[in-house]
Amino acid sequence: MVTVIDFVVQLLTSVVSLVEIFLTDVLLGVDPITAISFLVGAGLTTAAVAVLGYLALGALVNQLTGLGSSARESTPERAAR
């Protein structure tokens, strides 16, 4: 059975290995136009994931605490007739 520590060590080792493979085989192994287009695509993907994560975190905080711009007022005001 895999422990949490074994999982984290394997994950970190894989990340280092992935960065090494990316630098040696992908970025330095192709022409500059391909490398630039790859980096632009990675940047756009990272930006989209960051925005979605920010929105999801805001929705979670709003749901759990009631804070945020869409939170309901504690005492609704009744319209005068």
Secondary structure, DSSP 8 states (H G I E B T S, - for coil): ---HHHHHHHHHHHHHHHHHHIIIIIISSS-HHHHHHHHHHHHHHHHHHHHHHHHHHHHHHHHHH--STT---SS------
